[in-house]
Amino acid sequence: MKPIRVELELGGRTLRWETGYLAKQAAGSTLCTINETTAFAAVCTADPRPGIDFFPLSVDYREKTQAAGKFPGGFIKREGRPTNKEILTCRLIDRPVRPMFPKSYNDEVQICAFVVQVDRVNDPDIAAMNASFAALHTADLPFIGPLGAVRVGRVDGRLVMNPDFEQRKVSDLEVIVAGSRDAITMVEGTCAEISEDDFLDVLDFAHDGVRKICGAMDELRRKCGKSFSEWEEPEVSVHPVIADVRGAYRSRLVDALLTDGKFERSAAVKALRAEAMEEFAGDDDDDAEERAMAIKKSWHDFEADVTREMLVKGKRVDGRRTDEVRDIHISAGWQSRLHGSAVFTRGETQALVVCTLGTLKDQQIVDGLDEEYSKKFDFQYNFPPYCVGEVKMMRGTSRREIGHGNLAERSLLPVLPDPMDFPYTIRLISDIMESNGSSSMASVCGGTLAMMDAGVPIKQPVAGIAMGLLRDEKSGKVVVLSDILGSEDHHGDMDFKVSGTGRGITAVQMDIKIKG
C-alpha cells in the first residue's frame, strides 16, 4: 500500500506529509516529517452529546520516549501523565483550530498526535501541529482550512524559519505562528526586548511560510481524491418571544451592564432576565414553558449583541475609554518572612506573587526527547475557584494554568541576570486572588515586583497587558481595547497579551475567535 505524499522545501528544510497508509479508520490521519523528525496525528468525530451548545474539541499530544531511543524514567517503564511540554503543545494545536469550525458545529472532534521519531535537531511540536492541521484538512469535516504553523528565530540579525535546537540557543527571539493563507490565527512567542516594527517583520516572515504550507496541504487534499461534503448551517427556528424580549429590554440591559462592579453587574443582568421571563413566560398556559426555555437559551446571545453594540460605540461596561487602563494598586514586600513578595491589583484582578531563591540543587530537571537539562527559573500560576467566587473541585494543575504560567515565565526570562553573576535558582508562584480579565499579565507585573523585593538584579522591570479587538460585521468598524475585562474577552474577537520593558517586547500570546 503506497502512501500519498507531498513535500515542501521551507527554510532549508524538507517538510513531508504522508496519508492513506496509517490509521485508515480515522476520519483523517497524517504523518508530518521535518528532516528526520516525524509526528503523527489522527482526527475522529462523534455525534454531539445531547444538550450541548459549544464545540467539544479535545487535543492529546504525547512525546513517546521510544521516538528518541530512550526508556521512560522512574520505576514504571511506561509514559505517565502528560509533561508540561506536551500540554503546551496540545494548546498550540487547539487554539488555532477552534475558530476554523462553524459556530453551529457541535460534533465531538478529537485530535490525537504523538511523536514517531526525532533527529534531536528539529523540535517535533511544529511537525505535530502541521500533522494535525493536515489530518483535519483531509477529513470530511467542516474545517475551514488549510492551516499551517512555523517557528521563527533570529540569529545574527537574520530571521530563520523553523530553527533547529542549536540555532535556537543563540536566537534572540522565538515566535510560533499559525494561520491560514489570508490571516494569522495564533501567535506565541518570546523576544529579547525587540521593537514593535521588528515584531511585525517577524509576523510577515512567518506568514509567508504559513502560506506555503497551506499550499502543500491543499495539494495533499487534492491527491487524496476524496469527495468532501458541503457543510450546511442547520435551520434554527426562532421563537417570536425572543424579538419581543429584545425590543422591550434592550435599553434596560444597557443600564444593567453599566452597573459598577463585576458581581453587582452580574446580579443586575440576572435579575433583568428573571423579570423578562416572568413578564413573557409567567402565564400558566401551554406555551409558557417553551417561551421560558427560548428566553433562557437566547439571553446569552442577547447580552453579547448588546455588549458588542456598546463597544462599537466606544462605551465600555466599566465606563473606561477604549485606551484606558484600570486603576493599579501595588503592595511590594507584602510579608516580611518571604524572600520576595508582591500583591498586584489592576481593577478587579489581583495576583499574589511570591519569589523564592534556592541553590543550584533546587533546579528543575527536565528529561524529554532531547538532552536532559536543568531549569534555573520556574514560574507557576494558580487559578483557585475562589478568585471568581465559585465552588469547584481542585484536582491538580489545569492546562490553562500551565499555559498561563509558561507565558509569564517567558515574559520574564529575557530580563533575568546572568547565572554567573547571580547563581541562584528562582521560583515564582502566582496565586490569583481575584480575576476579571488579564490575570496572566497581572502575574507578570507581580513577578517583576516580587523578584525586585527578593533582590534579584533583573535587567529591566517587565509589565504586561491584555489587548482586545472587536470587528463589527455590519459596519466593518474595528475597535481596539486596552486592559480588557473578562466579559470583553468573552464577547470580543481577540485576546492579545503582550509583555515587555521600556525597551521592547519580551513575550506575546494571541488568540482569536474569528478567521484571522
PAPA-717318 format. One record per residue (C-alpha): residue number from 0; residue in one letter; x, y, z. Coordinates in steps of 0.2 Angstrom, whole numbers, padded with zeros to 4 digits, m for minus. Layout:
NUM A X Y Z
...
This chain:
0 M 0000 0000 0000
1 K 0008 0016 m0006
2 P 0005 0032 0005
3 I 0000 0049 m0003
4 R 0015 0061 m0001
5 V 0018 0079 m0003
6 E 0035 0088 0000
7 L 0039 0106 0003
8 E 0056 0115 0004
9 L 0055 0128 0018
10 G 0069 0137 0026
11 G 0082 0125 0021
12 R 0072 0110 0027
13 T 0061 0097 0019
14 L 0043 0096 0026
15 R 0034 0080 0020
16 W 0016 0075 0023
17 E 0010 0057 0021
18 T m0008 0050 0022
19 G m0018 0035 0017
20 Y m0006 0022 0025
21 L m0009 0023 0044
22 A m0025 0024 0054
23 K m0036 0022 0039
24 Q m0052 0020 0050
25 A m0049 0038 0057
26 A m0058 0052 0049
27 G m0041 0059 0044
28 S m0023 0054 0048
29 T m0007 0061 0043
30 L 0012 0060 0046
31 C 0022 0076 0045
32 T 0041 0075 0044
33 I 0054 0089 0046
34 N 0070 0082 0040
35 E 0070 0066 0051
36 T 0058 0072 0065
37 T 0041 0064 0062
38 A 0024 0067 0071
39 F 0008 0058 0068
40 A m0009 0065 0070
41 A m0027 0057 0068
42 V m0044 0065 0069
43 C m0060 0057 0074
44 T m0078 0064 0076
45 A m0093 0058 0085
46 D m0111 0064 0086
47 P m0115 0079 0098
48 R m0119 0075 0115
49 P m0137 0080 0119
50 G m0140 0097 0126
51 I m0123 0105 0122
52 D m0121 0122 0113
53 F m0102 0123 0111
54 F m0089 0115 0101
55 P m0081 0100 0111
56 L m0064 0099 0103
57 S m0051 0089 0113
58 V m0032 0088 0108
59 D m0020 0075 0115
60 Y m0001 0075 0111
61 R 0012 0064 0118
62 E 0031 0063 0116
63 K 0034 0044 0117
64 T 0052 0041 0123
65 Q 0055 0027 0110
66 A 0055 0041 0097
67 A 0072 0046 0104
68 G 0078 0028 0108
69 K 0075 0030 0126
70 F 0066 0022 0141
71 P 0054 0032 0152
72 G 0062 0037 0168
73 G 0057 0031 0185
74 F 0052 0014 0191
75 I 0037 0011 0180
76 K 0043 0010 0162
77 R 0028 0017 0154
78 E 0023 0035 0150
79 G 0013 0044 0164
80 R 0003 0060 0164
81 P 0007 0072 0151
82 T 0023 0083 0154
83 N 0022 0102 0153
84 K 0029 0102 0136
85 E 0016 0090 0130
86 I 0002 0101 0137
87 L 0009 0117 0130
88 T 0009 0108 0113
89 C m0009 0102 0115
90 R m0013 0121 0117
91 L m0003 0126 0102
92 I m0013 0114 0091
93 D m0030 0118 0099
94 R m0030 0136 0099
95 P m0029 0140 0080
96 V m0041 0126 0076
97 R m0056 0131 0086
98 P m0061 0147 0076
99 M m0060 0137 0060
100 F m0076 0127 0063
101 P m0093 0134 0060
102 K m0101 0142 0076
103 S m0116 0130 0075
104 Y m0105 0114 0073
105 N m0105 0104 0090
106 D m0100 0087 0085
107 E m0086 0080 0096
108 V m0069 0081 0087
109 Q m0054 0073 0094
110 I m0036 0076 0088
111 C m0023 0063 0094
112 A m0005 0066 0090
113 F 0012 0059 0095
114 V 0030 0059 0090
115 V 0036 0044 0080
116 Q 0054 0048 0079
117 V 0066 0063 0082
118 D 0083 0068 0075
119 R 0087 0078 0090
120 V 0089 0093 0078
121 N 0071 0099 0075
122 D 0058 0101 0088
123 P 0043 0089 0085
124 D 0030 0102 0090
125 I 0029 0111 0073
126 A 0028 0094 0065
127 A 0014 0089 0076
128 M 0005 0105 0073
129 N 0006 0103 0054
130 A 0002 0084 0055
131 S m0014 0089 0065
132 F m0019 0103 0053
133 A m0017 0091 0038
134 A m0027 0077 0046
135 L m0041 0090 0048
136 H m0039 0096 0031
137 T m0040 0079 0023
138 A m0055 0073 0034
139 D m0073 0075 0029
140 L m0076 0089 0042
141 P m0082 0107 0040
142 F m0065 0113 0044
143 I m0061 0130 0036
144 G m0043 0126 0031
145 P m0030 0124 0027
146 L m0019 0130 0042
147 G 0000 0130 0044
148 A 0012 0133 0058
149 V 0030 0139 0058
150 R 0043 0144 0072
151 V 0053 0159 0068
152 G 0070 0163 0076
153 R 0083 0177 0073
154 V 0102 0173 0073
155 D 0114 0187 0070
156 G 0100 0199 0065
157 R 0094 0186 0051
158 L 0076 0179 0053
159 V 0077 0160 0052
160 M 0062 0148 0048
161 N 0060 0133 0059
162 P 0077 0135 0068
163 D 0085 0119 0075
164 F 0090 0117 0093
165 E 0107 0124 0090
166 Q 0101 0140 0081
167 R 0088 0142 0095
168 K 0101 0143 0108
169 V 0109 0159 0100
170 S 0092 0166 0094
171 D 0086 0182 0102
172 L 0068 0178 0098
173 E 0057 0163 0096
174 V 0039 0165 0089
175 I 0027 0152 0084
176 V 0014 0157 0071
177 A m0001 0148 0065
178 G m0013 0154 0052
179 S m0022 0152 0035
180 R m0017 0159 0018
181 D m0026 0175 0022
182 A m0023 0178 0040
183 I m0014 0174 0056
184 T m0024 0164 0069
185 M m0012 0162 0083
186 V 0004 0169 0090
187 E 0015 0163 0104
188 G 0032 0170 0107
189 T 0047 0176 0117
190 C 0058 0190 0112
191 A 0074 0199 0119
192 E 0066 0216 0120
193 I 0063 0219 0102
194 S 0054 0234 0094
195 E 0036 0233 0088
196 D 0042 0236 0070
197 D 0054 0221 0071
198 F 0040 0210 0078
199 L 0029 0215 0063
200 D 0043 0209 0052
201 V 0043 0193 0061
202 L 0025 0190 0058
203 D 0026 0195 0039
204 F 0041 0182 0038
205 A 0031 0169 0047
206 H 0015 0171 0037
207 D 0025 0169 0021
208 G 0030 0152 0027
209 V 0012 0148 0033
210 R 0005 0152 0015
211 K 0017 0139 0008
212 I 0012 0126 0020
213 C m0006 0129 0016
214 G m0002 0127 m0002
215 A 0006 0110 0001
216 M m0009 0104 0012
217 D m0021 0109 m0002
218 E m0011 0098 m0014
219 L m0012 0084 m0002
220 R m0030 0086 m0001
221 R m0032 0085 m0020
222 K m0021 0070 m0021
223 C m0032 0061 m0008
224 G m0046 0060 m0022
225 K m0059 0060 m0009
226 S m0076 0068 m0011
227 F m0080 0081 0003
228 S m0097 0085 0008
229 E m0103 0103 0009
230 W m0107 0110 0027
231 E m0125 0117 0028
232 E m0129 0128 0043
233 P m0144 0120 0052
234 E m0160 0129 0051
235 V m0164 0136 0068
236 S m0182 0141 0072
237 V m0183 0157 0082
238 H m0197 0159 0094
239 P m0206 0175 0092
240 V m0205 0179 0110
241 I m0186 0182 0108
242 A m0189 0198 0097
243 D m0202 0204 0110
244 V m0190 0202 0124
245 R m0176 0211 0114
246 G m0187 0225 0110
247 A m0193 0228 0127
248 Y m0177 0225 0137
249 R m0163 0232 0126
250 S m0161 0249 0134
251 R m0163 0241 0152
252 L m0150 0228 0148
253 V m0138 0243 0143
254 D m0141 0251 0160
255 A m0139 0234 0169
256 L m0122 0231 0160
257 L m0116 0248 0166
258 T m0118 0244 0184
259 D m0102 0246 0194
260 G m0093 0230 0200
261 K m0092 0213 0192
262 F m0104 0204 0204
263 E m0116 0218 0205
264 R m0117 0219 0186
265 S m0120 0200 0185
266 A m0133 0201 0198
267 A m0142 0216 0189
268 V m0142 0206 0172
269 K m0148 0190 0181
270 A m0162 0200 0189
271 L m0167 0208 0172
272 R m0168 0190 0164
273 A m0179 0184 0178
274 E m0190 0199 0176
275 A m0191 0196 0157
276 M m0195 0178 0160
277 E m0209 0182 0172
278 E m0216 0195 0160
279 F m0216 0185 0144
280 A m0217 0167 0151
281 G m0225 0169 0168
282 D m0243 0164 0162
283 D m0249 0147 0166
284 D m0253 0142 0148
285 D m0247 0128 0136
286 D m0234 0138 0128
287 A m0226 0146 0144
288 E m0213 0133 0147
289 E m0207 0134 0128
290 R m0206 0153 0130
291 A m0196 0152 0146
292 M m0184 0140 0138
293 A m0182 0151 0122
294 I m0178 0166 0133
295 K m0166 0157 0144
296 K m0156 0150 0129
297 S m0156 0166 0119
298 W m0151 0178 0133
299 H m0133 0175 0132
300 D m0133 0180 0113
301 F m0144 0195 0118
302 E m0131 0200 0131
303 A m0117 0198 0119
304 D m0125 0208 0105
305 V m0129 0222 0117
306 T m0111 0222 0124
307 R m0104 0222 0106
308 E m0115 0236 0101
309 M m0109 0246 0116
310 L m0091 0243 0112
311 V m0093 0248 0094
312 K m0099 0265 0100
313 G m0084 0266 0112
314 K m0094 0263 0128
315 R m0087 0250 0140
316 V m0097 0242 0154
317 D m0085 0250 0167
318 G m0085 0267 0160
319 R m0067 0267 0153
320 R m0061 0274 0137
321 T m0056 0261 0124
322 D m0037 0265 0128
323 E m0039 0267 0147
324 V m0031 0255 0159
325 R m0039 0251 0176
326 D m0033 0258 0192
327 I m0017 0250 0199
328 H m0013 0246 0217
329 I 0004 0239 0222
330 S 0010 0231 0238
331 A 0028 0226 0237
332 G 0037 0217 0251
333 W 0019 0211 0257
334 Q 0026 0198 0270
335 S 0042 0200 0279
336 R 0047 0182 0281
337 L 0046 0178 0262
338 H 0061 0180 0251
339 G 0051 0192 0240
340 S 0033 0195 0238
341 A 0020 0207 0230
342 V 0002 0210 0228
343 F m0003 0217 0211
344 T m0020 0223 0209
345 R m0027 0230 0192
346 G m0046 0234 0194
347 E m0054 0218 0200
348 T m0039 0207 0195
349 Q m0027 0203 0209
350 A m0011 0192 0209
351 L m0001 0187 0225
352 V 0016 0183 0219
353 V 0030 0175 0229
354 C 0048 0174 0225
355 T 0059 0160 0232
356 L 0078 0159 0230
357 G 0087 0142 0230
358 T 0104 0134 0226
359 L 0109 0125 0211
360 K 0102 0109 0219
361 D 0085 0116 0218
362 Q 0084 0117 0199
363 Q 0071 0108 0190
364 I 0077 0093 0180
365 V 0068 0091 0163
366 D 0070 0075 0154
367 G 0062 0075 0137
368 L 0066 0068 0120
369 D 0081 0079 0118
370 E 0095 0080 0130
371 E 0091 0082 0149
372 Y 0093 0100 0155
373 S 0090 0110 0171
374 K 0079 0125 0174
375 K 0085 0139 0185
376 F 0069 0149 0183
377 D 0052 0142 0186
378 F 0035 0152 0186
379 Q 0020 0143 0192
380 Y 0002 0150 0191
381 N m0013 0145 0201
382 F m0031 0150 0197
383 P m0041 0144 0213
384 P m0060 0144 0211
385 Y m0062 0157 0225
386 C m0054 0170 0214
387 V m0070 0171 0204
388 G m0082 0167 0219
389 E m0085 0149 0213
390 V m0085 0132 0221
391 K m0075 0119 0211
392 M m0065 0103 0214
393 M m0047 0107 0214
394 R m0039 0092 0206
395 G m0022 0096 0200
396 T m0015 0109 0189
397 S m0026 0113 0173
398 R m0019 0115 0156
399 R m0024 0133 0157
400 E m0014 0136 0172
401 I 0001 0128 0164
402 G m0001 0139 0149
403 H m0003 0155 0159
404 G 0012 0150 0170
405 N 0023 0147 0154
406 L 0018 0164 0147
407 A 0023 0173 0162
408 E 0039 0164 0163
409 R 0043 0168 0145
410 S 0039 0186 0149
411 L 0052 0187 0162
412 L 0066 0176 0155
413 P 0074 0190 0145
414 V 0077 0201 0160
415 L 0085 0188 0171
416 P 0103 0191 0177
417 D 0117 0181 0170
418 P 0119 0164 0180
419 M 0137 0168 0183
420 D 0133 0184 0191
421 F 0118 0178 0201
422 P 0120 0159 0204
423 Y 0103 0156 0212
424 T 0088 0146 0207
425 I 0072 0157 0206
426 R 0055 0151 0209
427 L 0039 0162 0207
428 I 0022 0157 0212
429 S 0007 0167 0207
430 D m0009 0164 0216
431 I m0024 0173 0208
432 M m0034 0181 0222
433 E m0047 0190 0211
434 S m0050 0188 0192
435 N m0059 0200 0180
436 G m0048 0199 0165
437 S m0029 0198 0161
438 S m0023 0188 0177
439 S m0008 0181 0167
440 M m0002 0199 0164
441 A m0005 0204 0182
442 S 0006 0189 0186
443 V 0020 0196 0175
444 C 0019 0213 0184
445 G 0018 0204 0201
446 G 0033 0193 0196
447 T 0044 0208 0192
448 L 0039 0216 0209
449 A 0042 0200 0219
450 M 0059 0197 0211
451 M 0064 0215 0215
452 D 0059 0213 0233
453 A 0070 0197 0234
454 G 0085 0207 0227
455 V 0086 0198 0210
456 P 0096 0210 0199
457 I 0084 0210 0184
458 K 0090 0220 0169
459 Q 0073 0229 0167
460 P 0056 0229 0175
461 V 0043 0220 0165
462 A 0025 0224 0163
463 G 0011 0215 0154
464 I m0007 0220 0147
465 A m0021 0211 0138
466 M m0027 0219 0122
467 G m0044 0215 0114
468 L m0051 0218 0097
469 L m0069 0218 0091
470 R m0074 0219 0072
471 D m0092 0224 0069
472 E m0099 0213 0055
473 K m0112 0226 0049
474 S m0101 0242 0048
475 G m0084 0234 0047
476 K m0078 0245 0061
477 V m0064 0238 0071
478 V m0062 0243 0090
479 V m0046 0240 0099
480 L m0047 0239 0118
481 S m0034 0241 0131
482 D m0034 0231 0148
483 I m0049 0220 0144
484 L m0062 0214 0156
485 G m0067 0196 0157
486 S m0083 0200 0148
487 E m0074 0209 0135
488 D m0063 0194 0132
489 H m0078 0183 0132
490 H m0089 0193 0119
491 G m0074 0200 0109
492 D m0065 0193 0094
493 M m0047 0193 0100
494 D m0036 0192 0116
495 F m0019 0198 0113
496 K m0007 0198 0128
497 V 0009 0207 0127
498 S 0023 0210 0140
499 G 0039 0220 0139
500 T 0050 0233 0146
501 G 0053 0251 0141
502 R 0065 0245 0128
503 G 0054 0232 0119
504 I 0043 0216 0119
505 T 0048 0201 0129
506 A 0033 0189 0126
507 V 0016 0189 0116
508 Q 0001 0177 0115
509 M m0013 0180 0103
510 D m0029 0170 0102
511 I m0044 0174 0091
512 K m0062 0169 0088
513 I m0064 0174 0070
514 K m0055 0168 0055
515 G m0040 0179 0057
